[in-house]
């Protein structure tokens, strides 16, 4: 069963829509960028999310004390870290941790260093100077090797048109999408619905 996370949610309506289409998780970005939300807005969105939908906070090199404060205030279920956070840092976070890893030469050694101290890994495309959210794909076959270190969530350039192929190539624990379900920088509810439908069709059909 491949899980789906819709990341970069900025308002309650999009969160509720994503959940209604079958998203397993929604992502709230606290790092600087166009999808960044305040903790007040994040709490409003989290409160609108129905039961059993995981609320994920996305951070980049934030002080661990501040991350834990936001976890408590907003009610985050999971934290996704995309900076240079160390394994020791990850152990201090008071929620499940998904470590974002940008796929490049030597990335398996980086994965190995976090094994046992995080709940899973989000694999994204390496673009110099950008921690993630580039909307670019990488060689999906590289993600297969990563699964021995923990659950793998595939990200980077996924769309309703290519997510089925990505899943068939890597058989990941989950998939994560943001820009691939946007139009003009805003979430497009039809694209969210079609993206989730493609994953659900795979789940029902298996590899057939």
N, C-alpha and C positions, 0 to 999 in steps of 0.2 A: 504494500500500500504506500504509494508515493504521496507525501504530504505537500501542501501548497502554502507558501507565505506570500502575501502581497505587502510589499514594503513601501515606505515613503508615504504612508497615509497621513493626511493633514487635516481631515475634518470627520466628524461623526458619521455623516451621510455615506461617505465612501467606505468607512469601516463596516457599517451595517450592511451595505450592499455586498462587499466582499464576503462577509460571513454568510449572507443569504445565498450566495452562489456556491458556497461550500468551502471557502478558505479555512484552513486549519489554524492559521496565524496571521496577524497583521503586524507590521513594523512601524514604529515611531522613531524618527530620527532626531537625536538630540545634538548631533555634531553640526558644525557650521555648514550651511548649504541651503539651496532653495527649498528643500523639503523639511528643513528644521522646524520643529514645533517647540513651543514653550511648555514648561511643566504643567501650567494651568490648562492649556489646550490638550495636552497629552492625557491629563486626568479626565477631561471631558470626553475625549474619544474612548478611553479605556472603560469609562462608566457606561458608554453606549453599546459596547460590544457584548453580545449575548454569551451565555454560559458555554464553556468548553471550547472557546476560541482563545488561543494563546496570544497574549499581548507581549510583544518583543520590543525592547528598547535598544537602539543602535547608538553606540558611542565610539569616539576616536580619542584615545589618550586623555580621557577625563580622570580626575582624581578619584580614587576608588571610594573615598568617603562620600563624595558627591553622587557617584553612581548608586551607592547603597541608599542614600537619602531619597533619590528619585524613585528607586525601586519601591520604597515604602510609601511615598507620597502618591505616586501614580497607580501603584498596584501592578507592577510589571511581573510577568511570569518568568521571562527569560531575558537575558542580556546578550547582545551581539557586539563583539569588540573587533574593531577594524584598524587599530593602531599598533603600537609596539608594546602592548601590554604583555608582561611576562607571565610565565606559569604561576609564579608566586602571587602576582596581582590577581589572576583568575581565581585562585583559591580563596581570596578575601571577599569576593563578590557574593552577596547574599541572595543569589538566584541561580538558576541553571545558566551556564555560559556556553555560547557558541562562538568559537574563534574564527574570524574571517582571515583567510589565507589567500594571497594573490599568487596564482600559479606561474612559476618561473623556475629557472634552474636552481636546484637545491631546495625546492619547496617541501619535498618529502622529509628532509631532515628537520625542517621547521615544524612540520606536523608532528613528528616523533617527539619533539621536546615538550609538546602539550598533552601527549597521550596520558590519560588517567586524571587530568585536572580540569578538563572541560567535558561538556556533554556531547559535543559534536563540532564539526568544521563546516564553514561556508567557503566554498571555493569560488573565487572571482578572477576576472581577467587582470593581469598585471599591466598597469599603465603608470609610468613614472610620475610621481608627484600626486597621484590620486589614490585615496584609500579604498575606493570602490564606487559602485554606481556609475560605471562608465558607459554601460549599454553596449559593450563589445564582448563578443564571444572569445573563447579560447579552445584549444584542442580538447574536446570532451573526453577522448580516450585516456587522457592523462589522469582524469578523476578516478578511474577504476583502481589504480594503484593505491589511492588514498584511503580506500575503504577499510584497509586492515588497521588503521589507526583510530577508527570510530565512525559514527554516522556521518555521512557526507551530504551536504545540501548544495545543490548546483545553482550557481548564479552567473550573471554576466551575459547580457545580450539575448536573454530568452524572450520569446514572443509567442502569441497563440499559434503562429505558423511553424515554429521550429521546436517547441517544447517536447512534442511527442518523439521526435528524432533524438533529442538530447537525452531523454529518459531511456530510450531503447539502447543508446550507446553506453550509458553509464550505470543504469539501474541504481539511482541515488536514493537516499532516505527521503530527501525532499527537494523541492525546487523553490527558488526565490526570484521574484520579479518586481521591478519598479518601473523603469522607463519603458519597458516593453508593453505596458498596459496604459500608456499615457498618450494624450494628444495635446500638442501645444503646451507641454509641461504640466498638464493636469491629468488626474486619473480619469480614464475613459471606462465607464461602467460596462459597456458592451465588450470592450477588450478584456476586462477582468473576467467577465462571464465566459467568454470564449476560451480564455487561457485555462481557467479551472475546468471547463468542460473537456478540454483535450486531455488533461491529466486524469480526470475521472474516467474517461473512456478507456484510457490505457489500464487503469486499475481494474476495471470491470473485465476487459478483454485479456489482460495479461500480455504476454509477448506475441499473441496470435495476430 
